Amino acid sequence: MKMSYRRAWLLVDELNHMFREPLVVSRLGGAAGGGATLTELGVEVVRRYRAIESRIQSASGGHLAALEEAALDPRARSR
């Protein structure tokens, strides 16, 4: 994801505070090991986000393709 561990946890914490209950819960390490898990609400939020993402991709596909076709070749930009 190209972000620091701290930045990722700050974002998780922000998300946890945006909803009526946490989206992610964590367990401390130790003999059994630690980790993080999505809550039921977290799973629901991810499911709905992916559905929105899919609809946006379907609705915008033609427009994005037209913009890509109109864009300069990345190699031409450096000239």
All heavy atoms as a GROMACS GRO file, in nm:
protein
  608
    1MET      N    1   0.081  -0.119   0.000
    1MET     CA    2   0.000   0.000   0.000
    1MET      C    3   0.085   0.125   0.000
    1MET      O    4   0.032   0.234  -0.007
    1MET     CB    5  -0.095   0.000   0.120
    1MET     CG    6  -0.201  -0.106   0.108
    1MET     SD    7  -0.325  -0.121   0.240
    1MET     CE    8  -0.316   0.022   0.336
    2LYS      N    9   0.213   0.109   0.015
    2LYS     CA   10   0.306   0.221   0.012
    2LYS      C   11   0.271   0.327   0.116
    2LYS      O   12   0.266   0.446   0.086
    2LYS     CB   13   0.315   0.281  -0.127
    2LYS     CG   14   0.371   0.185  -0.229
    2LYS     CD   15   0.392   0.250  -0.361
    2LYS     CE   16   0.448   0.148  -0.459
    2LYS     NZ   17   0.477   0.205  -0.588
    3MET      N   18   0.244   0.284   0.238
    3MET     CA   19   0.225   0.378   0.349
    3MET      C   20   0.282   0.314   0.474
    3MET      O   21   0.294   0.192   0.483
    3MET     CB   22   0.078   0.418   0.366
    3MET     CG   23  -0.010   0.314   0.433
    3MET     SD   24  -0.175   0.373   0.473
    3MET     CE   25  -0.244   0.406   0.316
    4SER      N   26   0.316   0.396   0.569
    4SER     CA   27   0.375   0.345   0.692
    4SER      C   28   0.270   0.273   0.776
    4SER      O   29   0.149   0.298   0.763
    4SER     CB   30   0.436   0.460   0.774
    4SER     OG   31   0.333   0.542   0.828
    5TYR      N   32   0.317   0.187   0.861
    5TYR     CA   33   0.230   0.115   0.955
    5TYR      C   34   0.152   0.214   1.039
    5TYR      O   35   0.030   0.202   1.058
    5TYR     CB   36   0.320   0.025   1.041
    5TYR     CG   37   0.247  -0.063   1.138
    5TYR    CD1   38   0.194  -0.185   1.097
    5TYR    CD2   39   0.233  -0.027   1.271
    5TYR    CE1   40   0.128  -0.268   1.186
    5TYR    CE2   41   0.168  -0.110   1.362
    5TYR     CZ   42   0.115  -0.230   1.318
    5TYR     OH   43   0.050  -0.311   1.407
    6ARG      N   44   0.221   0.317   1.088
    6ARG     CA   45   0.156   0.419   1.170
    6ARG      C   46   0.044   0.490   1.094
    6ARG      O   47  -0.065   0.509   1.146
    6ARG     CB   48   0.258   0.520   1.221
    6ARG     CG   49   0.196   0.634   1.300
    6ARG     CD   50   0.300   0.726   1.362
    6ARG     NE   51   0.250   0.854   1.402
    6ARG     CZ   52   0.161   0.876   1.499
    6ARG    NH1   53   0.110   0.774   1.565
    6ARG    NH2   54   0.121   0.997   1.529
    7ARG      N   55   0.072   0.529   0.971
    7ARG     CA   56  -0.030   0.597   0.890
    7ARG      C   57  -0.152   0.508   0.869
    7ARG      O   58  -0.266   0.553   0.879
    7ARG     CB   59   0.031   0.638   0.755
    7ARG     CG   60  -0.068   0.694   0.656
    7ARG     CD   61  -0.100   0.838   0.686
    7ARG     NE   62  -0.183   0.893   0.581
    7ARG     CZ   63  -0.293   0.964   0.601
    7ARG    NH1   64  -0.330   0.995   0.722
    7ARG    NH2   65  -0.363   1.008   0.501
    8ALA      N   66  -0.130   0.380   0.842
    8ALA     CA   67  -0.240   0.286   0.823
    8ALA      C   68  -0.326   0.278   0.949
    8ALA      O   69  -0.449   0.282   0.942
    8ALA     CB   70  -0.187   0.148   0.784
    9TRP      N   71  -0.262   0.269   1.065
    9TRP     CA   72  -0.338   0.261   1.190
    9TRP      C   73  -0.410   0.390   1.222
    9TRP      O   74  -0.520   0.388   1.279
    9TRP     CB   75  -0.250   0.215   1.306
    9TRP     CG   76  -0.245   0.066   1.310
    9TRP    CD1   77  -0.137  -0.012   1.281
    9TRP    CD2   78  -0.353  -0.022   1.338
    9TRP    NE1   79  -0.173  -0.144   1.291
    9TRP    CE2   80  -0.304  -0.154   1.326
    9TRP    CE3   81  -0.487  -0.003   1.372
    9TRP    CZ2   82  -0.385  -0.265   1.347
    9TRP    CZ3   83  -0.567  -0.115   1.393
    9TRP    CH2   84  -0.516  -0.243   1.380
   10LEU      N   85  -0.353   0.504   1.185
   10LEU     CA   86  -0.423   0.631   1.204
   10LEU      C   87  -0.550   0.636   1.118
   10LEU      O   88  -0.655   0.684   1.163
   10LEU     CB   89  -0.331   0.749   1.172
   10LEU     CG   90  -0.220   0.775   1.272
   10LEU    CD1   91  -0.126   0.884   1.220
   10LEU    CD2   92  -0.276   0.815   1.408
   11LEU      N   93  -0.542   0.584   0.996
   11LEU     CA   94  -0.659   0.579   0.910
   11LEU      C   95  -0.764   0.483   0.964
   11LEU      O   96  -0.884   0.512   0.962
   11LEU     CB   97  -0.618   0.542   0.767
   11LEU     CG   98  -0.537   0.648   0.693
   11LEU    CD1   99  -0.483   0.592   0.562
   11LEU    CD2  100  -0.620   0.773   0.669
   12VAL      N  101  -0.721   0.368   1.014
   12VAL     CA  102  -0.814   0.272   1.074
   12VAL      C  103  -0.883   0.336   1.194
   12VAL      O  104  -1.005   0.325   1.211
   12VAL     CB  105  -0.741   0.141   1.116
   12VAL    CG1  106  -0.828   0.055   1.206
   12VAL    CG2  107  -0.699   0.063   0.992
   13ASP      N  108  -0.806   0.405   1.277
   13ASP     CA  109  -0.863   0.471   1.394
   13ASP      C  110  -0.966   0.576   1.352
   13ASP      O  111  -1.073   0.587   1.412
   13ASP     CB  112  -0.752   0.534   1.477
   13ASP     CG  113  -0.804   0.591   1.607
   13ASP    OD1  114  -0.864   0.515   1.685
   13ASP    OD2  115  -0.785   0.712   1.630
   14GLU      N  116  -0.934   0.651   1.248
   14GLU     CA  117  -1.028   0.753   1.199
   14GLU      C  118  -1.157   0.688   1.151
   14GLU      O  119  -1.267   0.735   1.182
   14GLU     CB  120  -0.962   0.833   1.086
   14GLU     CG  121  -1.043   0.952   1.042
   14GLU     CD  122  -0.968   1.039   0.943
   14GLU    OE1  123  -0.844   1.037   0.940
   14GLU    OE2  124  -1.037   1.111   0.869
   15LEU      N  125  -1.145   0.579   1.075
   15LEU     CA  126  -1.264   0.507   1.030
   15LEU      C  127  -1.345   0.454   1.148
   15LEU      O  128  -1.468   0.463   1.149
   15LEU     CB  129  -1.225   0.391   0.938
   15LEU     CG  130  -1.192   0.427   0.794
   15LEU    CD1  131  -1.128   0.309   0.724
   15LEU    CD2  132  -1.316   0.472   0.720
   16ASN      N  133  -1.277   0.398   1.246
   16ASN     CA  134  -1.346   0.344   1.363
   16ASN      C  135  -1.429   0.452   1.433
   16ASN      O  136  -1.534   0.422   1.489
   16ASN     CB  137  -1.248   0.281   1.461
   16ASN     CG  138  -1.211   0.140   1.422
   16ASN    OD1  139  -1.276   0.077   1.340
   16ASN    ND2  140  -1.104   0.090   1.481
   17HIS      N  141  -1.383   0.576   1.429
   17HIS     CA  142  -1.455   0.685   1.496
   17HIS      C  143  -1.564   0.748   1.408
   17HIS      O  144  -1.644   0.827   1.458
   17HIS     CB  145  -1.356   0.791   1.544
   17HIS     CG  146  -1.280   0.748   1.664
   17HIS    ND1  147  -1.160   0.682   1.656
   17HIS    CD2  148  -1.309   0.757   1.796
   17HIS    CE1  149  -1.117   0.654   1.778
   17HIS    NE2  150  -1.206   0.698   1.864
   18MET      N  151  -1.567   0.712   1.281
   18MET     CA  152  -1.667   0.768   1.190
   18MET      C  153  -1.799   0.690   1.194
   18MET      O  154  -1.900   0.738   1.144
   18MET     CB  155  -1.614   0.767   1.046
   18MET     CG  156  -1.503   0.865   1.022
   18MET     SD  157  -1.430   0.849   0.857
   18MET     CE  158  -1.568   0.890   0.753
   19PHE      N  159  -1.797   0.571   1.250
   19PHE     CA  160  -1.915   0.485   1.250
   19PHE      C  161  -1.963   0.461   1.392
   19PHE      O  162  -1.890   0.484   1.489
   19PHE     CB  163  -1.883   0.352   1.179
   19PHE     CG  164  -1.866   0.369   1.030
   19PHE    CD1  165  -1.743   0.404   0.976
   19PHE    CD2  166  -1.974   0.352   0.945
   19PHE    CE1  167  -1.728   0.422   0.839
   19PHE    CE2  168  -1.960   0.368   0.808
   19PHE     CZ  169  -1.837   0.404   0.755
   20ARG      N  170  -2.087   0.413   1.404
   20ARG     CA  171  -2.148   0.394   1.536
   20ARG      C  172  -2.077   0.288   1.619
   20ARG      O  173  -2.090   0.283   1.741
   20ARG     CB  174  -2.297   0.361   1.523
   20ARG     CG  175  -2.325   0.226   1.460
   20ARG     CD  176  -2.475   0.197   1.451
   20ARG     NE  177  -2.497   0.067   1.392
   20ARG     CZ  178  -2.511   0.044   1.262
   20ARG    NH1  179  -2.507   0.145   1.178
   20ARG    NH2  180  -2.529  -0.077   1.218
   21GLU      N  181  -2.003   0.201   1.552
   21GLU     CA  182  -1.920   0.100   1.620
   21GLU      C  183  -1.796   0.078   1.536
   21GLU      O  184  -1.794   0.112   1.418
   21GLU     CB  185  -1.999  -0.030   1.640
   21GLU     CG  186  -2.045  -0.095   1.513
   21GLU     CD  187  -2.136  -0.215   1.538
   21GLU    OE1  188  -2.247  -0.195   1.588
   21GLU    OE2  189  -2.093  -0.327   1.504
   22PRO      N  190  -1.691   0.022   1.595
   22PRO     CA  191  -1.565   0.003   1.521
   22PRO      C  192  -1.580  -0.087   1.399
   22PRO      O  193  -1.663  -0.178   1.398
   22PRO     CB  194  -1.472  -0.063   1.623
   22PRO     CG  195  -1.533  -0.036   1.756
   22PRO     CD  196  -1.680  -0.024   1.733
   23LEU      N  197  -1.501  -0.058   1.297
   23LEU     CA  198  -1.496  -0.143   1.178
   23LEU      C  199  -1.386  -0.247   1.190
   23LEU      O  200  -1.393  -0.352   1.128
   23LEU     CB  201  -1.471  -0.058   1.053
   23LEU     CG  202  -1.568   0.057   1.024
   23LEU    CD1  203  -1.533   0.123   0.892
   23LEU    CD2  204  -1.711   0.009   1.025
   24VAL      N  205  -1.285  -0.214   1.271
   24VAL     CA  206  -1.169  -0.302   1.289
   24VAL      C  207  -1.140  -0.313   1.438
   24VAL      O  208  -1.144  -0.213   1.510
   24VAL     CB  209  -1.043  -0.244   1.218
   24VAL    CG1  210  -0.921  -0.331   1.243
   24VAL    CG2  211  -1.068  -0.225   1.070
   25VAL      N  212  -1.116  -0.435   1.484
   25VAL     CA  213  -1.072  -0.456   1.622
   25VAL      C  214  -0.936  -0.523   1.617
   25VAL      O  215  -0.905  -0.597   1.524
   25VAL     CB  216  -1.173  -0.542   1.705
   25VAL    CG1  217  -1.302  -0.467   1.727
   25VAL    CG2  218  -1.200  -0.675   1.639
   26SER      N  219  -0.854  -0.494   1.717
   26SER     CA  220  -0.720  -0.552   1.720
   26SER      C  221  -0.698  -0.629   1.849
   26SER      O  222  -0.764  -0.604   1.950
   26SER     CB  223  -0.614  -0.442   1.704
   26SER     OG  224  -0.624  -0.349   1.809
   27ARG      N  225  -0.606  -0.725   1.840
   27ARG     CA  226  -0.564  -0.804   1.956
   27ARG      C  227  -0.416  -0.781   1.977
   27ARG      O  228  -0.340  -0.777   1.880
   27ARG     CB  229  -0.586  -0.953   1.930
   27ARG     CG  230  -0.728  -0.997   1.913
   27ARG     CD  231  -0.739  -1.150   1.894
   27ARG     NE  232  -0.641  -1.206   1.799
   27ARG     CZ  233  -0.656  -1.209   1.668
   27ARG    NH1  234  -0.760  -1.155   1.612
   27ARG    NH2  235  -0.565  -1.264   1.591
   28LEU      N  236  -0.376  -0.767   2.101
   28LEU     CA  237  -0.235  -0.753   2.132
   28LEU      C  238  -0.162  -0.882   2.100
   28LEU      O  239  -0.223  -0.990   2.101
   28LEU     CB  240  -0.216  -0.716   2.279
   28LEU     CG  241  -0.267  -0.579   2.320
   28LEU    CD1  242  -0.249  -0.558   2.470
   28LEU    CD2  243  -0.196  -0.470   2.242
   29GLY      N  244  -0.033  -0.872   2.079
   29GLY     CA  245   0.049  -0.989   2.048
   29GLY      C  246   0.064  -1.081   2.167
   29GLY      O  247  -0.020  -1.085   2.255
   30GLY      N  248   0.171  -1.151   2.173
   30GLY     CA  249   0.194  -1.246   2.280
   30GLY      C  250   0.210  -1.385   2.224
   30GLY      O  251   0.231  -1.404   2.104
   31ALA      N  252   0.194  -1.485   2.308
   31ALA     CA  253   0.211  -1.625   2.266
   31ALA      C  254   0.114  -1.663   2.154
   31ALA      O  255   0.149  -1.735   2.062
   31ALA     CB  256   0.192  -1.718   2.386
   32ALA      N  257  -0.009  -1.614   2.163
   32ALA     CA  258  -0.110  -1.647   2.061
   32ALA      C  259  -0.099  -1.557   1.939
   32ALA      O  260  -0.166  -1.579   1.839
   32ALA     CB  261  -0.250  -1.635   2.122
   33GLY      N  262  -0.015  -1.454   1.948
   33GLY     CA  263   0.000  -1.362   1.836
   33GLY      C  264  -0.110  -1.258   1.834
   33GLY      O  265  -0.217  -1.280   1.888
   34GLY      N  266  -0.084  -1.146   1.774
   34GLY     CA  267  -0.182  -1.039   1.766
   34GLY      C  268  -0.244  -1.037   1.628
   34GLY      O  269  -0.227  -1.127   1.549
   35GLY      N  270  -0.316  -0.932   1.604
   35GLY     CA  271  -0.375  -0.917   1.472
   35GLY      C  272  -0.490  -0.819   1.474
   35GLY      O  273  -0.521  -0.759   1.577
   36ALA      N  274  -0.550  -0.804   1.361
   36ALA     CA  275  -0.665  -0.715   1.345
   36ALA      C  276  -0.770  -0.787   1.263
   36ALA      O  277  -0.737  -0.867   1.174
   36ALA     CB  278  -0.623  -0.586   1.277
   37THR      N  279  -0.896  -0.759   1.294
   37THR     CA  280  -1.007  -0.826   1.227
   37THR      C  281  -1.116  -0.725   1.198
   37THR      O  282  -1.142  -0.635   1.278
   37THR     CB  283  -1.066  -0.936   1.319
   37THR    OG1  284  -0.961  -1.022   1.361
   37THR    CG2  285  -1.171  -1.017   1.248
   38LEU      N  286  -1.181  -0.741   1.084
   38LEU     CA  287  -1.298  -0.661   1.055
   38LEU      C  288  -1.415  -0.708   1.141
   38LEU      O  289  -1.435  -0.828   1.158
   38LEU     CB  290  -1.340  -0.675   0.908
   38LEU     CG  291  -1.254  -0.605   0.804
   38LEU    CD1  292  -1.301  -0.643   0.664
   38LEU    CD2  293  -1.259  -0.455   0.821
   39THR      N  294  -1.492  -0.613   1.191
   39THR     CA  295  -1.614  -0.648   1.263
   39THR      C  296  -1.723  -0.677   1.158
   39THR      O  297  -1.701  -0.660   1.037
   39THR     CB  298  -1.660  -0.530   1.351
   39THR    OG1  299  -1.688  -0.419   1.265
   39THR    CG2  300  -1.553  -0.493   1.453
   40GLU      N  301  -1.840  -0.718   1.204
   40GLU     CA  302  -1.951  -0.740   1.110
   40GLU      C  303  -1.981  -0.612   1.033
   40GLU      O  304  -2.004  -0.615   0.912
   40GLU     CB  305  -2.076  -0.788   1.183
   40GLU     CG  306  -2.069  -0.934   1.225
   40GLU     CD  307  -2.200  -0.982   1.287
   40GLU    OE1  308  -2.308  -0.942   1.238
   40GLU    OE2  309  -2.192  -1.060   1.383
   41LEU      N  310  -1.982  -0.499   1.104
   41LEU     CA  311  -2.005  -0.371   1.038
   41LEU      C  312  -1.892  -0.341   0.940
   41LEU      O  313  -1.917  -0.291   0.830
   41LEU     CB  314  -2.020  -0.258   1.139
   41LEU     CG  315  -2.046  -0.119   1.080
   41LEU    CD1  316  -2.173  -0.117   0.994
   41LEU    CD2  317  -2.054  -0.015   1.190
   42GLY      N  318  -1.769  -0.374   0.976
   42GLY     CA  319  -1.656  -0.353   0.886
   42GLY      C  320  -1.671  -0.431   0.757
   42GLY      O  321  -1.645  -0.379   0.648
   43VAL      N  322  -1.716  -0.556   0.768
   43VAL     CA  323  -1.739  -0.639   0.649
   43VAL      C  324  -1.848  -0.575   0.563
   43VAL      O  325  -1.836  -0.568   0.440
   43VAL     CB  326  -1.776  -0.783   0.690
   43VAL    CG1  327  -1.824  -0.864   0.570
   43VAL    CG2  328  -1.658  -0.852   0.757
   44GLU      N  329  -1.955  -0.527   0.626
   44GLU     CA  330  -2.065  -0.463   0.553
   44GLU      C  331  -2.018  -0.335   0.483
   44GLU      O  332  -2.054  -0.310   0.368
   44GLU     CB  333  -2.179  -0.431   0.650
   44GLU     CG  334  -2.296  -0.360   0.588
   44GLU     CD  335  -2.378  -0.446   0.492
   44GLU    OE1  336  -2.353  -0.568   0.483
   44GLU    OE2  337  -2.465  -0.389   0.424
   45VAL      N  338  -1.936  -0.255   0.550
   45VAL     CA  339  -1.885  -0.131   0.489
   45VAL      C  340  -1.798  -0.165   0.368
   45VAL      O  341  -1.811  -0.101   0.263
   45VAL     CB  342  -1.809  -0.046   0.593
   45VAL    CG1  343  -1.729   0.066   0.527
   45VAL    CG2  344  -1.906   0.012   0.696
   46VAL      N  345  -1.711  -0.263   0.380
   46VAL     CA  346  -1.626  -0.303   0.268
   46VAL      C  347  -1.712  -0.354   0.153
   46VAL      O  348  -1.690  -0.318   0.036
   46VAL     CB  349  -1.521  -0.409   0.310
   46VAL    CG1  350  -1.451  -0.469   0.189
   46VAL    CG2  351  -1.421  -0.349   0.407
   47ARG      N  352  -1.812  -0.436   0.182
   47ARG     CA  353  -1.901  -0.490   0.078
   47ARG      C  354  -1.970  -0.376   0.003
   47ARG      O  355  -1.974  -0.374  -0.119
   47ARG     CB  356  -2.005  -0.584   0.140
   47ARG     CG  357  -2.092  -0.654   0.036
   47ARG     CD  358  -2.207  -0.729   0.100
   47ARG     NE  359  -2.305  -0.641   0.161
   47ARG     CZ  360  -2.395  -0.568   0.094
   47ARG    NH1  361  -2.396  -0.571  -0.038
   47ARG    NH2  362  -2.481  -0.492   0.158
   48ARG      N  363  -2.024  -0.280   0.078
   48ARG     CA  364  -2.095  -0.168   0.014
   48ARG      C  365  -1.998  -0.078  -0.065
   48ARG      O  366  -2.030  -0.031  -0.174
   48ARG     CB  367  -2.169  -0.086   0.118
   48ARG     CG  368  -2.290  -0.158   0.172
   48ARG     CD  369  -2.366  -0.074   0.274
   48ARG     NE  370  -2.480  -0.144   0.323
   48ARG     CZ  371  -2.601  -0.145   0.266
   48ARG    NH1  372  -2.619  -0.076   0.154
   48ARG    NH2  373  -2.701  -0.210   0.318
   49TYR      N  374  -1.879  -0.057  -0.012
   49TYR     CA  375  -1.779   0.023  -0.083
   49TYR      C  376  -1.743  -0.042  -0.216
   49TYR      O  377  -1.735   0.024  -0.319
   49TYR     CB  378  -1.654   0.043   0.004
   49TYR     CG  379  -1.547   0.121  -0.068
   49TYR    CD1  380  -1.548   0.259  -0.066
   49TYR    CD2  381  -1.447   0.055  -0.139
   49TYR    CE1  382  -1.450   0.332  -0.133
   49TYR    CE2  383  -1.350   0.127  -0.207
   49TYR     CZ  384  -1.352   0.264  -0.204
   49TYR     OH  385  -1.257   0.335  -0.271
   50ARG      N  386  -1.721  -0.173  -0.214
   50ARG     CA  387  -1.686  -0.245  -0.338
   50ARG      C  388  -1.801  -0.238  -0.438
   50ARG      O  389  -1.779  -0.229  -0.560
   50ARG     CB  390  -1.651  -0.391  -0.308
   50ARG     CG  391  -1.525  -0.408  -0.226
   50ARG     CD  392  -1.402  -0.368  -0.303
   50ARG     NE  393  -1.283  -0.394  -0.226
   50ARG     CZ  394  -1.178  -0.316  -0.223
   50ARG    NH1  395  -1.174  -0.207  -0.294
   50ARG    NH2  396  -1.074  -0.348  -0.150
   51ALA      N  397  -1.926  -0.243  -0.390
   51ALA     CA  398  -2.042  -0.232  -0.480
   51ALA      C  399  -2.046  -0.094  -0.544
   51ALA      O  400  -2.071  -0.081  -0.666
   51ALA     CB  401  -2.171  -0.259  -0.403
   52ILE      N  402  -2.021   0.011  -0.466
   52ILE     CA  403  -2.016   0.147  -0.520
   52ILE      C  404  -1.904   0.158  -0.623
   52ILE      O  405  -1.923   0.212  -0.733
   52ILE     CB  406  -1.995   0.250  -0.407
   52ILE    CG1  407  -2.118   0.256  -0.317
   52ILE    CG2  408  -1.961   0.387  -0.463
   52ILE    CD1  409  -2.096   0.329  -0.186
   53GLU      N  410  -1.788   0.106  -0.587
   53GLU     CA  411  -1.671   0.109  -0.676
   53GLU      C  412  -1.701   0.040  -0.809
   53GLU      O  413  -1.667   0.091  -0.916
   53GLU     CB  414  -1.555   0.040  -0.603
   53GLU     CG  415  -1.422   0.052  -0.666
   53GLU     CD  416  -1.315  -0.015  -0.582
   53GLU    OE1  417  -1.333  -0.129  -0.536
   53GLU    OE2  418  -1.212   0.050  -0.560
   54SER      N  419  -1.768  -0.073  -0.803
   54SER     CA  420  -1.803  -0.149  -0.923
   54SER      C  421  -1.899  -0.070  -1.012
   54SER      O  422  -1.883  -0.065  -1.135
   54SER     CB  423  -1.864  -0.283  -0.884
   54SER     OG  424  -1.903  -0.354  -0.998
   55ARG      N  425  -2.000  -0.008  -0.951
   55ARG     CA  426  -2.096   0.071  -1.029
   55ARG      C  427  -2.030   0.192  -1.093
   55ARG      O  428  -2.060   0.227  -1.207
   55ARG     CB  429  -2.212   0.115  -0.941
   55ARG     CG  430  -2.307   0.002  -0.912
   55ARG     CD  431  -2.429   0.053  -0.844
   55ARG     NE  432  -2.522  -0.057  -0.823
   55ARG     CZ  433  -2.642  -0.042  -0.775
   55ARG    NH1  434  -2.686   0.078  -0.742
   55ARG    NH2  435  -2.720  -0.147  -0.758
   56ILE      N  436  -1.940   0.256  -1.021
   56ILE     CA  437  -1.869   0.371  -1.076
   56ILE      C  438  -1.785   0.327  -1.196
   56ILE      O  439  -1.783   0.393  -1.300
   56ILE     CB  440  -1.782   0.439  -0.970
   56ILE    CG1  441  -1.870   0.510  -0.867
   56ILE    CG2  442  -1.681   0.535  -1.032
   56ILE    CD1  443  -1.796   0.558  -0.744
   57GLN      N  444  -1.717   0.214  -1.182
   57GLN     CA  445  -1.632   0.164  -1.291
   57GLN      C  446  -1.718   0.133  -1.414
   57GLN      O  447  -1.682   0.170  -1.525
   57GLN     CB  448  -1.556   0.038  -1.246
   57GLN     CG  449  -1.463  -0.016  -1.351
   57GLN     CD  450  -1.350   0.078  -1.387
   57GLN    OE1  451  -1.300   0.151  -1.304
   57GLN    NE2  452  -1.310   0.079  -1.512
   58SER      N  453  -1.833   0.070  -1.393
   58SER     CA  454  -1.922   0.037  -1.505
   58SER      C  455  -1.975   0.163  -1.573
   58SER      O  456  -1.980   0.173  -1.695
   58SER     CB  457  -2.040  -0.047  -1.457
   58SER     OG  458  -1.996  -0.172  -1.410
   59ALA      N  459  -2.015   0.261  -1.492
   59ALA     CA  460  -2.075   0.383  -1.546
   59ALA      C  461  -1.973   0.473  -1.614
   59ALA      O  462  -2.005   0.546  -1.706
   59ALA     CB  463  -2.145   0.459  -1.435
   60SER      N  464  -1.848   0.467  -1.570
   60SER     CA  465  -1.749   0.561  -1.621
   60SER      C  466  -1.652   0.500  -1.720
   60SER      O  467  -1.568   0.572  -1.776
   60SER     CB  468  -1.670   0.622  -1.504
   60SER     OG  469  -1.597   0.521  -1.438
   61GLY      N  470  -1.662   0.372  -1.745
   61GLY     CA  471  -1.565   0.303  -1.829
   61GLY      C  472  -1.542   0.368  -1.964
   61GLY      O  473  -1.429   0.390  -2.006
   62GLY      N  474  -1.650   0.401  -2.034
   62GLY     CA  475  -1.637   0.464  -2.166
   62GLY      C  476  -1.573   0.600  -2.160
   62GLY      O  477  -1.490   0.636  -2.245
   63HIS      N  478  -1.607   0.676  -2.057
   63HIS     CA  479  -1.549   0.810  -2.041
   63HIS      C  480  -1.400   0.801  -2.011
   63HIS      O  481  -1.319   0.876  -2.066
   63HIS     CB  482  -1.620   0.886  -1.928
   63HIS     CG  483  -1.764   0.911  -1.955
   63HIS    ND1  484  -1.808   0.998  -2.052
   63HIS    CD2  485  -1.875   0.860  -1.897
   63HIS    CE1  486  -1.940   1.000  -2.053
   63HIS    NE2  487  -1.983   0.917  -1.960
   64LEU      N  488  -1.363   0.708  -1.924
   64LEU     CA  489  -1.222   0.692  -1.890
   64LEU      C  490  -1.141   0.646  -2.010
   64LEU      O  491  -1.030   0.694  -2.034
   64LEU     CB  492  -1.206   0.594  -1.773
   64LEU     CG  493  -1.259   0.644  -1.639
   64LEU    CD1  494  -1.253   0.533  -1.535
   64LEU    CD2  495  -1.183   0.766  -1.591
   65ALA      N  496  -1.199   0.556  -2.088
   65ALA     CA  497  -1.129   0.508  -2.208
   65ALA      C  498  -1.108   0.623  -2.306
   65ALA      O  499  -1.000   0.635  -2.366
   65ALA     CB  500  -1.209   0.396  -2.274
   66ALA      N  501  -1.208   0.710  -2.322
   66ALA     CA  502  -1.195   0.825  -2.412
   66ALA      C  503  -1.087   0.921  -2.364
   66ALA      O  504  -1.009   0.974  -2.444
   66ALA     CB  505  -1.329   0.897  -2.425
   67LEU      N  506  -1.082   0.943  -2.232
   67LEU     CA  507  -0.978   1.031  -2.178
   67LEU      C  508  -0.839   0.971  -2.196
   67LEU      O  509  -0.744   1.042  -2.230
   67LEU     CB  510  -1.005   1.060  -2.030
   67LEU     CG  511  -1.128   1.145  -2.001
   67LEU    CD1  512  -1.152   1.152  -1.851
   67LEU    CD2  513  -1.113   1.284  -2.061
   68GLU      N  514  -0.827   0.841  -2.174
   68GLU     CA  515  -0.697   0.775  -2.193
   68GLU      C  516  -0.653   0.784  -2.339
   68GLU      O  517  -0.536   0.806  -2.368
   68GLU     CB  518  -0.705   0.630  -2.148
   68GLU     CG  519  -0.711   0.615  -1.998
   68GLU     CD  520  -0.732   0.471  -1.953
   68GLU    OE1  521  -0.743   0.380  -2.039
   68GLU    OE2  522  -0.738   0.450  -1.831
   69GLU      N  523  -0.749   0.768  -2.430
   69GLU     CA  524  -0.716   0.775  -2.572
   69GLU      C  525  -0.672   0.917  -2.610
   69GLU      O  526  -0.585   0.935  -2.694
   69GLU     CB  527  -0.839   0.736  -2.655
   69GLU     CG  528  -0.811   0.722  -2.802
   69GLU     CD  529  -0.932   0.673  -2.877
   69GLU    OE1  530  -0.991   0.571  -2.835
   69GLU    OE2  531  -0.968   0.736  -2.978
   70ALA      N  532  -0.730   1.018  -2.547
   70ALA     CA  533  -0.696   1.158  -2.578
   70ALA      C  534  -0.568   1.204  -2.510
   70ALA      O  535  -0.510   1.306  -2.549
   70ALA     CB  536  -0.812   1.249  -2.536
   71ALA      N  537  -0.523   1.129  -2.408
   71ALA     CA  538  -0.403   1.169  -2.333
   71ALA      C  539  -0.277   1.146  -2.416
   71ALA      O  540  -0.273   1.060  -2.504
   71ALA     CB  541  -0.394   1.090  -2.204
   72LEU      N  542  -0.176   1.224  -2.385
   72LEU     CA  543  -0.046   1.206  -2.449
   72LEU      C  544   0.016   1.075  -2.404
   72LEU      O  545  -0.004   1.032  -2.289
   72LEU     CB  546   0.049   1.320  -2.409
   72LEU     CG  547   0.027   1.455  -2.474
   72LEU    CD1  548   0.121   1.556  -2.410
   72LEU    CD2  549   0.050   1.449  -2.622
   73ASP      N  550   0.092   1.017  -2.491
   73ASP     CA  551   0.173   0.901  -2.454
   73ASP      C  552   0.270   0.948  -2.345
   73ASP      O  553   0.335   1.050  -2.363
   73ASP     CB  554   0.248   0.852  -2.578
   73ASP     CG  555   0.330   0.728  -2.551
   73ASP    OD1  556   0.382   0.710  -2.438
   73ASP    OD2  557   0.346   0.649  -2.646
   74PRO      N  558   0.283   0.876  -2.231
   74PRO     CA  559   0.371   0.919  -2.124
   74PRO      C  560   0.514   0.947  -2.172
   74PRO      O  561   0.581   1.036  -2.121
   74PRO     CB  562   0.369   0.804  -2.024
   74PRO     CG  563   0.246   0.728  -2.056
   74PRO     CD  564   0.215   0.751  -2.201
   75ARG      N  565   0.560   0.876  -2.272
   75ARG     CA  566   0.696   0.898  -2.324
   75ARG      C  567   0.705   1.030  -2.397
   75ARG      O  568   0.809   1.094  -2.399
   75ARG     CB  569   0.737   0.783  -2.418
   75ARG     CG  570   0.749   0.650  -2.345
   75ARG     CD  571   0.764   0.538  -2.442
   75ARG     NE  572   0.639   0.533  -2.519
   75ARG     CZ  573   0.594   0.426  -2.582
   75ARG    NH1  574   0.662   0.317  -2.581
   75ARG    NH2  575   0.479   0.428  -2.645
   76ALA      N  576   0.593   1.077  -2.455
   76ALA     CA  577   0.593   1.204  -2.528
   76ALA      C  578   0.598   1.323  -2.434
   76ALA      O  579   0.644   1.429  -2.470
   76ALA     CB  580   0.468   1.213  -2.617
   77ARG      N  581   0.551   1.306  -2.309
   77ARG     CA  582   0.548   1.416  -2.213
   77ARG      C  583   0.688   1.461  -2.173
   77ARG      O  584   0.709   1.575  -2.140
   77ARG     CB  585   0.472   1.374  -2.086
   77ARG     CG  586   0.324   1.375  -2.109
   77ARG     CD  587   0.254   1.348  -1.980
   77ARG     NE  588   0.154   1.245  -2.010
   77ARG     CZ  589   0.104   1.162  -1.924
   77ARG    NH1  590   0.142   1.165  -1.801
   77ARG    NH2  591   0.015   1.075  -1.961
   78SER      N  592   0.781   1.370  -2.172
   78SER     CA  593   0.916   1.405  -2.125
   78SER      C  594   0.998   1.481  -2.229
   78SER      O  595   1.108   1.524  -2.202
   78SER     CB  596   0.989   1.278  -2.080
   78SER     OG  597   1.004   1.190  -2.191
   79ARG      N  598   0.946   1.497  -2.348
   79ARG     CA  599   1.022   1.564  -2.454
   79ARG      C  600   1.009   1.713  -2.445
   79ARG      O  601   0.922   1.776  -2.408
   79ARG     CB  602   0.972   1.519  -2.591
   79ARG     CG  603   1.007   1.375  -2.617
   79ARG     CD  604   0.961   1.335  -2.756
   79ARG     NE  605   0.952   1.190  -2.756
   79ARG     CZ  606   0.877   1.122  -2.837
   79ARG    NH1  607   0.802   1.183  -2.926
   79ARG    NH2  608   0.873   0.993  -2.833
   0.00000   0.00000   0.00000
